[in-house]
Amino acid sequence: MTNTIHFGVSAIRYPEMCHIRQGGMVVLVFSAILLFTSACVSEPSIDKDKFAELDRAVQDLKAAITSSDPCDVPDTLQQRIASGITAIKDKTNSKGERDLILAYSHLLTTYKDGLLLCQYRTQLSHFGFFPKGRIYVSQELDPLVEKYDLSTEKHVYKRTGQYMRSIDGNSIGVIWESALSQIKNIENMMNYN
């Protein structure tokens, strides 16, 4: 039996309305499936060949940091890492590669922080009034002291009565440990993406 619904001039038979309703449901379900499958598409993995030279530079940095004198790292290593980042930065194809470039950039910043602290480790060591094994905290080093939460000590310069701050000479190790941790993170990103 067919029921008829009258809408002024036109009339729709009830079975026809059911087909329209079912067709709408099919379109709705199909749209949901398309939306879900497009969200599940995985991004391309990291192209390890693209990062090969940068990875070699980082492995050289790792070897230098774990050597007997990590402050004796050649400046060319810093330039190799910076150049490698610049060369790859605009060629990233996935979120994983962009995240990896960001990790390399953070590592380069940490490396520069370590080298800066290395430069200051002997700044006042040849003066008798400054404690041996300490690094004078100048205005340039203040951001590093805060960033790495390095503990400071105050010293009085007896001739002027001025206070000076210093950090332990081994504080450089805190920065190098941070760099090694970041290198490990980069290695994990390369291996698991």
Summary of the structure (lengths in Angstrom):
residues: 193
radius of gyration: 31.4
end to end distance: 61.9
largest distance: 111.2
contacts: 491
relative contact order: 0.11
helix: 58%
strand: 12%
